[in-house]
Amino acid sequence: QVQLVESGGGSVQAGGFVRLSCAAATYTLMYSSYYMGWFRQAPVKEREGVAGINGDGSTSYAASVKGRFTISRDNAKNTLYLQMNRLKAEDTAMYYCAANAGVGYGVSWSLNHAEWFNYWGQGTQVTVSS
């Protein structure tokens, strides 16, 4: 069982930056091998995979955020991060972190298959004003 808690959201001006955190509470020692992902959902839009990272540290990003967002993890702290720079109004959404202990079919694949992730946080809102 894994509990995920996101933090760090808020309101920011376009061009600014925000760092999201996702703390994982788990009794397993296998967190470092988990696939982790950040997803977002804006009102009246479908959920979108933003960034993912696997246990080896391989990463993948949505085209809309590549070069602006960076996903990272601190396995010693069981924490996932999303550094979001040069924010745009269209980045406004509820951001969720997700985890899966399985192997999957690659980090890029996992971002297109949110249903594969079996642990989700409650979300943190990011609002970017232009």
C-alpha positions as CSV (number, residue, x, y, z in Angstrom):
1,Q,0.0,0.0,0.0
2,V,1.3,3.4,-0.9
3,Q,-0.1,6.8,0.1
4,L,0.9,9.8,-2.0
5,V,0.6,13.4,-0.8
6,E,1.3,16.3,-3.2
7,S,2.2,19.8,-2.1
8,G,3.7,23.0,-3.5
9,G,0.9,24.1,-5.8
10,G,-0.4,27.7,-5.8
11,S,-0.9,30.8,-7.9
12,V,1.9,32.2,-10.0
13,Q,2.4,34.7,-12.8
14,A,3.1,33.5,-16.3
15,G,6.9,33.1,-16.7
16,G,7.3,32.1,-13.1
17,F,8.1,28.8,-11.5
18,V,6.7,26.3,-9.1
19,R,8.1,23.1,-7.5
20,L,5.7,20.3,-6.7
21,S,6.5,17.6,-4.3
22,C,4.9,14.2,-3.8
23,A,5.7,12.4,-0.6
24,A,5.1,8.6,-0.6
25,A,4.2,6.9,2.7
26,T,4.9,3.2,2.3
27,Y,6.2,0.3,4.3
28,T,7.9,-1.2,1.3
29,L,11.5,-0.8,0.7
30,M,10.9,-0.9,-3.1
31,Y,9.9,2.7,-3.6
32,S,13.1,3.4,-5.5
33,S,12.0,0.9,-8.2
34,Y,8.5,2.4,-8.6
35,Y,7.4,4.0,-11.8
36,M,6.3,7.5,-10.8
37,G,4.4,10.1,-12.9
38,W,2.9,13.5,-12.8
39,F,-0.5,14.0,-14.5
40,R,-2.7,17.1,-14.7
41,Q,-6.3,17.8,-15.5
42,A,-7.8,21.2,-16.3
43,P,-11.5,21.9,-16.2
44,V,-13.3,20.4,-19.2
45,K,-10.1,18.8,-20.4
46,E,-8.9,15.2,-20.3
47,R,-6.3,14.1,-17.9
48,E,-2.8,14.5,-19.4
49,G,0.5,12.7,-18.6
50,V,3.0,15.5,-17.9
51,A,6.2,13.7,-16.8
52,G,7.3,10.3,-15.7
53,I,10.4,8.6,-14.2
54,N,11.2,5.0,-13.6
55,G,13.5,3.3,-11.0
56,D,16.5,3.6,-13.3
57,G,16.0,7.4,-13.5
58,S,14.8,7.4,-17.1
59,T,12.4,10.2,-17.8
60,S,9.8,11.2,-20.3
61,Y,7.9,14.4,-20.8
62,A,4.8,15.6,-22.7
63,A,5.7,17.7,-25.7
64,S,3.9,20.7,-24.2
65,V,6.3,20.8,-21.1
66,K,9.6,19.5,-22.5
67,G,12.4,21.9,-21.8
68,R,10.4,23.7,-19.1
69,F,9.5,21.0,-16.6
70,T,11.9,18.6,-14.8
71,I,10.9,15.5,-12.9
72,S,13.2,14.0,-10.3
73,R,13.0,11.8,-7.3
74,D,14.8,11.5,-4.0
75,N,14.6,7.8,-3.0
76,A,16.1,8.4,0.4
77,K,13.1,10.7,1.2
78,N,10.5,8.7,-0.8
79,T,9.7,11.9,-2.6
80,L,9.0,12.9,-6.2
81,Y,9.4,16.4,-7.5
82,L,8.3,18.4,-10.5
83,Q,10.2,21.6,-11.2
84,M,8.0,23.8,-13.4
85,N,9.7,26.7,-15.0
86,R,8.5,29.4,-17.6
87,L,4.9,28.6,-16.7
88,K,2.2,29.5,-19.1
89,A,-1.5,30.1,-18.5
90,E,-2.2,26.8,-20.2
91,D,-0.3,25.0,-17.5
92,T,-3.2,25.8,-15.1
93,A,-4.6,22.5,-13.8
94,M,-4.9,20.1,-10.9
95,Y,-1.6,18.2,-10.7
96,Y,-1.6,14.6,-9.5
97,C,1.3,12.2,-8.8
98,A,0.9,8.5,-9.4
99,A,2.8,5.4,-8.7
100,N,3.0,1.8,-9.8
101,A,5.3,-0.9,-8.5
102,G,5.1,-2.8,-11.8
103,V,7.5,-2.8,-14.7
104,G,5.3,-1.4,-17.4
105,Y,6.4,-0.8,-21.0
106,G,8.5,2.2,-20.6
107,V,8.2,5.6,-19.1
108,S,6.8,7.2,-22.3
109,W,4.2,4.5,-22.5
110,S,3.2,5.0,-18.8
111,L,2.4,8.7,-19.5
112,N,-0.2,7.6,-22.0
113,H,-1.7,5.0,-19.8
114,A,-2.8,6.7,-16.6
115,E,-5.1,3.7,-15.9
116,W,-2.0,1.5,-15.3
117,F,-1.0,3.6,-12.2
118,N,-2.6,2.1,-9.1
119,Y,-1.7,4.7,-6.5
120,W,-2.8,8.4,-6.8
121,G,-2.4,11.4,-4.7
122,Q,-5.2,13.9,-4.0
123,G,-3.8,16.6,-6.3
124,T,-2.5,20.1,-5.9
125,Q,-3.8,23.1,-7.8
126,V,-1.5,25.2,-10.0
127,T,-2.9,28.4,-11.3
128,V,-0.9,30.5,-13.8
129,S,-2.2,34.0,-14.5
130,S,-1.2,35.9,-17.6
